[in-house]
């Protein structure tokens, strides 16, 4: 169902009222550079304005190091299979937080341009709503964890323009285009075929333009 940010937030609030014994887990996913972080921030702000304790977690800190997530042999498939430490993220952070609503956890994080891990601490208390944002969230093994799945619909062309503009991985324009056309977007096509994330998601939010109007 195609909705606005405001409509999606209202549905999250309605769902929260049905699950008061634990935090609810909302997945927000889409292709690389689709605007997942931007839309997640919009939803979080609306929830906070309505006095709900909502936290946003970006999965990028749970990337594997470059020597693990990249491989020149079949790079797209390798990235799809090895980009994110999903089992560690769900097991150590997301599921305990969903169950207990609070957590203090020190983990190893990395940035996209880093070649080593850094220490990161999560300290959350009295959480009502978890907004988990990132690529490949709706792989089949992890679907049952989510109370609601939101897909950010964005075609590859505007996503690539965003990626070039933000220079997130400190690459030149040419290197960014090459990385997206040989690794990231082909990996998303594998995701589409294997997992049908758009079909699985209960809510779709369109974000073809640079800015989203809710």
C-alpha positions, -999 to 999 in steps of 0.1 A, spaced: 0 0 0 14 34 -10 13 58 18 28 92 29 52 95 58 23 108 80 0 79 71 28 54 78 35 70 112 -2 68 121 -1 31 113 29 26 135 12 44 164 -19 21 159 3 -9 159 21 2 191 -11 4 209 -17 -33 203 18 -44 216 23 -27 250 44 -55 266 74 -50 244 89 -26 218 77 -30 183 102 -34 154 96 -14 122 118 -23 92 125 5 67 143 -7 36 150 1 0 178 2 -25 211 19 -18 207 57 -18 169 55 -19 165 79 10 159 54 38 177 75 64 159 107 54 125 90 57 134 72 89 143 106 104 109 120 93 90 92 109 110 93 141 104 130 145 67 126 141 67 98 167 87 118 191 63 148 186 35 124 195 54 115 227 64 80 217 99 68 226 112 59 192 148 51 184 164 48 149 191 23 142 210 24 109 225 -10 100 255 5 82 276 2 114 271 -35 111 289 -38 78 316 -64 74 351 -51 68 359 -45 31 379 -77 27 349 -96 38 320 -78 20 338 -72 -13 351 -98 -38 360 -94 -74 346 -128 -82 308 -123 -87 309 -90 -67 272 -84 -66 263 -119 -52 291 -117 -28 280 -83 -15 244 -95 -12 256 -125 9 283 -108 30 277 -71 33 260 -70 67 265 -89 100 228 -95 103 229 -124 127 251 -105 151 230 -73 149 197 -91 155 211 -114 181 230 -89 202 211 -57 198 177 -57 180 159 -87 194 170 -81 231 159 -44 227 126 -54 212 120 -78 241 133 -58 270 128 -22 257 162 -13 272 198 -22 265 234 -12 272 257 -28 247 293 -23 234 299 -36 199 323 -34 170 312 -9 143 326 2 110 321 29 85 319 24 47 354 38 42 370 21 72 393 -8 72 390 -17 109 363 -18 135 357 9 161 340 6 195 304 18 196 280 18 226 242 15 224 224 28 255 186 27 251 159 29 278 121 26 279 120 22 241 85 18 226 93 17 189 125 6 170 130 20 135 156 -3 119 168 11 86 190 -4 59 195 -25 28 185 -62 25 165 -61 58 137 -81 42 158 -111 34 136 -142 40 154 -154 72 147 -121 90 112 -113 80 95 -128 110 113 -103 133 94 -73 120 60 -60 132 58 -38 102 78 -35 69 81 -3 50 97 -2 15 111 30 1 103 30 -36 130 47 -57 143 38 -91 180 34 -98 186 67 -117 177 91 -89 194 69 -63 226 71 -83 224 109 -85 220 110 -47 250 87 -43 272 108 -65 261 140 -47 268 128 -12 301 111 -20 295 88 10 324 65 3 348 93 -7 349 80 -43 351 101 -74 320 104 -95 333 78 -120 342 54 -92 308 58 -76 290 50 -108 312 20 -113 306 7 -78 268 12 -80 266 -4 -115 288 -34 -108 281 -41 -71 252 -23 -53 225 -21 -79 231 -57 -92 231 -69 -56 197 -52 -52 184 -70 -83 194 -103 -67 175 -92 -36 144 -85 -57 145 -119 -73 154 -139 -41 133 -121 -15 107 -99 -33 110 -72 -6 85 -49 -23 58 -76 -22 66 -84 15 64 -48 27 30 -37 40 37 0 33 54 16 3 66 52 4 77 68 -29 109 88 -28 119 94 -65 127 130 -59 157 144 -39 133 156 -12 102 138 1 70 157 7 48 140 32 
